[in-house]
């Protein structure tokens, strides 16, 4: 196909109406904000009524009309057909049934009726989609109507009391029920529809409050989910007040905007100005709940556009800004980084590619009504992501409506594919750091007394103990399957890359009902960014209750390297302590070559060796590792087998018991039993050749000038860069700080740029003295006061800045 965006949307029936109405409807205010002239303003359209909006809702489920001869659409139909036919063949349609599917019995269990409604929605979508074997079938429609009635009478009706996980009652089941009702609205008896609207009124009457806890205001993704449900209930019941309630919930009119989705927050759930997204108060959740929120908001903006209930809040621009600030830095060629997916990493049917596809789809849907200044940029980015991702093509993960939007971008000759995002991003408000280069990316998952080390519960993320202890995610080159290809059920959870751990046995997390988080007691987690390119990150590691493990960890992220330092590693528990340099998933049959100091190592599984004074190592297809030559390097090749069920037993997310086997190469430093003031240093060279790694090891272009419990510092002389993490008042690399701080200084020509942050948020004012003379101030943040001279002194008001970076440029 070679269709422009406009042409393709015009061929997709109601999707065309959706796009046109969105552009002409609620986004008018945002268009005016983007600087469009009056001549560019869209022409007004007649208000859209209930029936047209219901058609639109159906199109958002089925994709409307499409070219069945197009290979991508036919593949999408075939995938839907396969899933739906399997559900149809196993659906119990007998008169005496006690459940709809034998594996979801008893149907009265919340997880079972919740999943039953989800399966019925899949069947209803297939029934409403031309090209499937169930399309338009009277038998299928009758069976679906009867199944919905059975589920209502048996398990989910207003007389029932919430038990188990509230989510099934208030979000999962009612959303699927409303979608089914939209698709089957011409076949549902009036009494049935009335009953289904009543059950939604019982368990999801509005988006503002938790039904089973009426004093609890809904926030973030949960608010969005509920707003969608209420909107669909309003359309089906032709209830204008419900539609207004759904729209107003996005802005939280009820509570004067306190929980608005179109605002930046400084604590708790929602979007932060630094790009962070938090849900459950303390969990970095861009890639799971954040994606749900973005998708739900895009859905409602599109669904209601052009109607009298269209979203007209000018603060919707916060949602547009969030795409670039929050999502783009953590999307790597279509996948979304596991460092921001919380407990969803344990879900077999999710994965970074699938959740990434959901984020891409949400961005594309949002683009149909966003100002051109935003939408054109997003489409370029998406086209770049989709064309580079050959590991898991978007069309294999997307629904038919999502495929239509993606093809519109891919087939538009006026949209050029955007390059990979580059830069250094400190998400101080969620303890995450992301470093992006053209050929690779690195993400750091940190934690503190503010942001949890992990979330577990409802049987999910059972082995997430160390995922927030400085886990280092390396995305090297075109290796997009590293964390998506059976990584989580097979990786040694005690040896996650970048972590320093003791070897105590841990019990499974989150085996009970509800979710819980663990926040360590350390204050320092975060760092500073300079020129949007270089970064210094730090985390003080304090072991959980019962552990005496302590260490201070730093990462310095440069143009082609990540320098990792550790100091003050101490423990008195009688356990071995290790720092994991790498634990690379090589796939089911990987034999990638491992070199240590230029010598190839054996490839058989189970091989292990200790190298007493290794200087460098290299893994084909990944990159190089430069070592300090003082600490012993341990290397291991192993084949590991696990199951998704062992890490996730959730009611609707529980994994398979089928064994998964992957091969790994692991590199680590052993600090011994109950170490005292131990340390480590190593360098990651992502994508580097073996020869380049050997050269780096010999020339040491980045010098480690301090690595102790007062300061950790490096100098990259070619870049004129010095970076220090101070753990207290002290001097390192000629820089003096009055207290804990991350400091980066770069000399560039006649200018000197300085970045300072307080990642522990413990101070109010910091003074930083530099060893380089400066005569005047070129620019400075309003939080920075500079006294120029032979040794310039910066006074930085860090209090209340929540760990964010302060910058000044001197001449």
Number of C-alpha atoms within 10 A of each C-alpha: 14 12 16 18 21 14 13 23 24 17 16 20 17 22 28 21 20 27 23 21 27 26 25 19 28 26 28 22 18 21 25 15 13 15 11 15 10 9 7 10 14 15 10 12 12 10 14 16 15 17 12 17 23 18 19 24 25 22 25 22 23 23 24 22 20 21 14 14 10 11 11 18 21 17 16 21 20 15 17 20 23 15 14 24 18 11 17 20 10 13 19 17 16 9 6 7 11 17 24 26 22 13 11 18 15 17 23 18 18 24 23 23 27 28 22 26 24 20 21 25 25 23 26 27 25 28 25 22 24 17 16 21 15 22 18 16 14 12 9 17 21 13 17 24 20 15 20 22 18 17 20 18 13 16 20 27 18 16 10 14 10 16 12 13 16 17 16 23 28 26 23 21 23 29 26 21 26 26 25 26 25 23 25 22 16 9 14 21 11 11 9 16 20 13 16 24 23 17 22 25 16 17 24 25 22 23 29 28 18 22 20 15 9 10 10 11 17 23 27 25 24 22 27 28 23 28 30 26 28 31 27 29 30 20 21 21 16 14 15 15 13 22 25 18 22 30 27 22 27 29 22 23 15 13 12 9 15 14 24 24 27 22 19 21 19 13 13 18 25 27 27 23 17 18 24 27 32 25 22 19 17 26 28 32 24 30 28 25 24 27 26 21 24 27 24 24 28 24 19 23 27 32 28 27 28 28 20 17 25 24 27 19 16 16 16 23 20 17 22 22 14 22 20 16 21 23 25 22 23 28 23 24 25 32 28 28 26 26 25 27 23 25 26 24 28 30 23 20 14 17 24 28 28 20 25 27 26 27 28 31 25 22 24 23 25 28 24 25 27 29 23 16 12 19 19 17 16 24 25 18 24 28 24 21 23 22 15 18 18 14 13 17 15 25 19 14 18 18 21 27 22 24 20 26 22 23 21 24 27 25 16 19 13 12 20 17 20 16 15 20 21 17 19 26 26 26 24 25 27 29 30 25 30 23 27 24 20 13 15 21 23 22 22 26 28 32 32 26 16 21 25 24 26 27 26 26 20 23 26 30 27 22 24 23 21 21 26 27 29 28 20 24 21 22 22 20 16 18 15 21 18 18 22 19 19 22 26 23 27 23 22 16 15 21 23 25 24 25 25 31 23 24 14 13 7 10 10 16 23 25 18 13 12 13 17 15 19 19 18 22 16 17 19 28 32 34 34 34 28 25 14 13 16 22 29 33 29 31 28 27 27 18 19 13 9 7 14 14 24 21 21 26 31 28 30 26 25 20 16 14 19 20 22 20 23 25 24 21 26 20 23 14 16 13 17 17 24 21 23 22 28 22 20 21 24 21 18 16 11 14 17 16 14 21 17 21 18 15 10 13 15 15 16 11 15 12 13 17 12 15 16 12 14 18 23 25 25 30 21 15 17 23 19 29 28 25 22 17 16 12 19 18 23 18 22 18 24 16 20 20 17 20 19 24 22 20 26 31 22 21 19 16 21 20 21 16 11 11 13 17 18 21 22 27 24 21 23 23 23 19 22 15 17 19 20 16 16 18 22 22 23 20 24 25 23 26 23 22 17 22 12 15 26 22 14 19 22 12 10 12 14 20 14 18 17 19 23 20 19 19 25 29 27 24 22 16 13 8 14 13 21 25 31 32 35 27 22 14 16 16 18 20 18 13 21 19 25 17 19 23 32 31 30 29 24 22 18 12 8 8 15 20 20 26 23 30 30 32 28 23 20 17 16 12 15 21 20 23 18 22 14 15 14 21 13 15 16 12 14 17 12 11 15 19 16 21 15 18 14 12 17 18 19 22 16 23 19 24 15 11 16 17 27 22 22 23 24 23 20 20 17
